[in-house]
Every structure is written in C-alpha cells, then in structure tokens.
Amino acid sequence: MRFTASQIAGILGGEIDGNPEITVDKLAKIEEGVEGSLTFLANPKYTSFIYSTQASITIVNKDFEPEQAISTTLIKVDDAYKAFSKLLEYYNQVKNNKIGIEEPVHISESSTMGEGAYVGAFSYIGENVKIGDQVKIYPNVFIGDNVVIGNQVTLFAGAKVYSETVIGDHCTIHSGAVLGADGFGFAPNESGEYSKVPQTGNVILEDHVDIGAGTTIDRATLGATILRQGVKLDNQIQIAHNVEIGEHTAIAAQTGVAGSTKIGKHCLIGGQVGIVGHITIGDRVKIQAQSGIGRNVKDDEVLQGSPALPYADYNKSYVHFKNLPKLVKRLFSVESSIQSKNESQ
C-alpha cells in the first residue's frame, strides 16, 4: 500500500512541511530510513538522525524546528509517538480488512454470522455459534458449539475456542491461544488414583480484551472464568478455572494464575509471576517479574520476590543479601579473634 504525505496528514490531522505529494510504502526506524519509507521522531536522543535519514516522510512534534538542512518531508503533529501509533493501527486495519469465506471451511447450518465477516480456509465453526459483524477468523481456527462472538473481533490463525465461550466486542485472540479448555480438576480416590472432576462452566471475555499467542484460559468448574473489559494478556500465560481478572489489568508473558483467584482493576503483573489459587489481589497492584504471590494483596501494593515482599522492603533486604559474603567474612574474623583471645588466657 502506498500513501502520500497529504493522505497521512489527513489521517493524523497534521501539518505538512515539504512535498505533499511524496509517497511512502513502508515503515522504518529514523536511523534506518530509506527512500519511500515513513518514520517518526519522538525521542530527542534521535534528533541527529533527522539530518541524515533518507526516509521520505518523518512525523515530528509541532514544536520541532530543524537547525540544519533536511531532505525528508515533515508532518507536524501534537504528539509524534501517539500519531505514529495511530498510523500503525490504521495500517493494520487496512491490511487485515479481509472479507468473505474461503474454501474449504466447515460452518454449521445452525450458526449465524454478521456482516463483513472473513473466514479463512480450514476453519471450523460448530453448532449454534453466533458471530457478530466484521469478525475476522483466520485459517485453521476452531470454534466449538454454542460460542458467542461479538462485533469486530479478530481470531488469528490456529486459535481454539471451546464450546460455550463468550467473547465481547473488539477483542483480539492471537495464534495458538486456547479459550475454554478444561480446568485442572482432579480428585484423589481411595486407590490413590485421580478421578476427573467435570468442568461444566465457561470462559467469558468482555469488550476490548487482547489474548496473546499461546495463552490458555481454562473454563470454570462451575460458573465462569471471567476477563473484564480491557484486560490485556501477553503470550504464553496460563489462567486457571474460575479466575476473575478486573478491568484494564495487564499481565506479561509466562505468568500463571491458579484457580479461583480474583485479580482487581488496573493491575500490572510482570513476566513469570506465579500466583496461588483462592486468593484476592486488590486494585492497582503492581507485581514485579518472577515474583511468587501466596497471600491476599491489598489495593495499591507493589511487590517483588518469592515469596513476594513489599517492593521497598525487598530492595532493602537485597542490599544485605548482596553483602552476605562480606558479612560472613567479618563474622568469621570476629569469631577467630574471640577464639584467639580465649586461647591466650
């Protein structure tokens, strides 16, 4: 796709300083810009590159004034970083604007689909599925029976949506994600073996939820596993049965949340965090990477470590931990000195 500076300025509401008819068909970092590419300057550390970049168009803040000659056409906006992000979003919408049903696919006669849908080859849509408008289902997606999918949802190639799952509007499910697999429910019997506990609940995603590649969200034993509006999950995360995650909470890769735990609103949880089951984590909690959470957490706590400590306490403790070899050496020296005195008496 090729765009002129005028078209881009129109999308962003920006002002052009240079050639309004110059065109671009690719994106680049400012230091790697070549003819025909679009870039941006938001960080002052990269200002020097605007004088050498070969990019055809550069998005800059309105207050930028070049101190040397430049060859790139400028589009001036209030916030270059946000404007570039908006342009990327627009580019993705255009690029992914597929419509129609490829062959071969399986779509059950009892299922319904809204307007502007796309279904990629080798996808499977089960019985009584309800799909909204402008939904994009990429190849090799599986959608089980009685699933409900809202408007403007994208399921990328290889996503798996088990039966009874409910997905709200404007959600994105990336490749390899699995929604609605059985929760890890087994009960030991008298012979020492494990009996399967039926998992009869479902998974519910509210609006504007993003699920990363390879992430798994288990169905509830009873009731629902729920991700509230605006939740963002990174790649390769495990969410167990009956977990509830509050609005606009973001969780980084390789985190695991055990069953029946409730996580509040606007929390930030780092990568490789382990959270035990049946606890409650409050609102606006921040958990540093590789922490282990084994207790209830109050609103606004900031935690690190395993088991996790308040963030300030962890940093103070870590200072002493780093000094342990010196402290042990001093302790041995004191013990040796006391022993020598005792022997001399």
Sequence and secondary structure as in RCSB ss.txt:
>XXXX:A:sequence
MRFTASQIAGILGGEIDGNPEITVDKLAKIEEGVEGSLTFLANPKYTSFIYSTQASITIVNKDFEPEQAISTTLI
KVDDAYKAFSKLLEYYNQVKNNKIGIEEPVHISESSTMGEGAYVGAFSYIGENVKIGDQVKIYPNVFIGDNVVIG
NQVTLFAGAKVYSETVIGDHCTIHSGAVLGADGFGFAPNESGEYSKVPQTGNVILEDHVDIGAGTTIDRATLGAT
ILRQGVKLDNQIQIAHNVEIGEHTAIAAQTGVAGSTKIGKHCLIGGQVGIVGHITIGDRVKIQAQSGIGRNVKDD
EVLQGSPALPYADYNKSYVHFKNLPKLVKRLFSVESSIQSKNESQ
>XXXX:A:secstr
  EEHHHHHHHHT EEES TT EE EE  GGG  TTEEEE  SGGGGGGGGT   SEEEEETT   SS   SEEE
EES HHHHHHHHHHHHHHHHT   EE SS EE TT EE TT EE TT EE TT EE TT EE TT EE TT EE 
SS EE TT EE TT EE TT EE TT EEEE    EEE TTS EEE     EEEE TT EE TT EEE  SSSEE
EE TT EE SS EE TT EE TT EE TT EE TT EE TT EE TT EE SS EE TT EE TT EE S B TT
 EEEETTEEEHHHHHHHHHHHHTHHHHHHHHHHHHHHHHHHHHH 
